[in-house]
Amino acid sequence: MRKAFGPLVVVGAALFVAAPYFIAQAPYESTMGLIQKIMYYHVPSWIAQYCAITVCGVASAIYLFKSHPVADRYAVSAAELVVLFGLMGLITGPLWARKAWGVWWQWDVRLTSALLMELIFVAYLLVRQYGGPGSEKLASATALFGTATGPFVYKSVDIWRTVHPKTTVVPTLPSSLGAPLALTSAAFVLLFVVLLTLRVNLAERQAALDEMYLALED
Amino acid sequence: MTFLRTAWLVLRKDFAIEVRSWEILTTTLFFASSCVLVFAFAFVKEGRAVEDAAAGILWIAIAFSGTLALGRTFERERYGETLRALLLAPAPRPALYVGKLLGMLALLGIAEALLVPMVAFLFQAALFSRPLLLAGLLAGGTIGFAAVGTLFAAMLVRARSRDVLLPILLYPITIPVIIAGVRGTAALLAEIPDEATATMWIGILVAFDTVFVTLALWTFEPLMTE
């Protein structure tokens, strides 16, 4: 991961620089017009959040059963990114909804469950912050339960009739809209990888510093 | 065999302690009924309850009193420093969890036996028109809530500020279960009881219960290891 970090930053930055051009090039969607372009931020932030949830869930399971500190660093870093990308989705969503549906917020299954997912991972961070020693394990169980809810959030739009578009919409987009979306999605996933690497690195240094403090006290 | 026996012994132990004082049962029941009254003041307009309020009030009262009871059962173990003894017993750890879960289910079952007639009486809610479906919803919702609650209450025993952290962890994770319970019950309370919708929500509850109980049994052992 560390060796690839430089090239990843360069490619990610290039994608973010190129994105406005491609988004501007993409044709207007017939019914929503300009406002539909929020999709190029909204969908990728949720894709990045699902990546973060997967990393957090897997790392938490490994930490819970193997007590490997490296896994815990990945879990906490990914959990922070779940909250960050979730926040991006929860901000861009209402902005889009205000114009497309006429309301900021709708108590729709997808919206409610996405909000819940955000709450679960905020709870994860709260437990780590205020749970005292040993709270890492408690937090990892929270993450496992949160990850188990993930597929439910994703599939909810297909099970219930909702105002939110179904999961089948994205693959059936015409390529004039789909290609810029693929580009911005790749950019967000790269952003996630870069941020995760930086945050894990920070966690490693914190752990090393703590060890040095302990060694000094002895 | 030892699994079920251990679970049964844990349940019997908790019951024997509870019978001495009835502390958790009486406080939980009183809290549950005061919850209903607090919400009654909020949702009754001109002598009549707001539509669907009865279903919501019933489930909120169950969730709130359940949280209180969960905190108390494990506080008792902590106070007596008996949790370690329990964990040292040469018995499968998940069996201890199942024993605690059964105790919680029994307690919440008693609370529901009080709450359902109370809500039906105070809000003129036709809760008894489809008793089997209501029982299914209550059982599914209670199992899902208590399965997560017992696990988190057990592992929070050793954590700092556990009183605050239990609801913080419990509510976001169990809200799907509470939503299913409320929507299913509201469907039963409609002018013409909507059995298909209620059955659909029972199905969702069963799915969530399966996931939650499996995850809890799977993670209880590593979580309770020091």
Interface residues (C-beta under 8 A of the other chain):
Chain A: L64 F65 T112 S113 L116 L119 I120 V122 A123 L126 V127 Y130 G131 G132 P133 G134 S135 K137 L138 A141 T142 L144 F145 G146 A148 T149 F152
Chain B: V148 L151 F152 M155 L156 R158 A159 R160 S161 V164 L165 I168 L169 Y171 P172 I173 I175 P176 I179 V211 F212 L215 T219 P222 L223
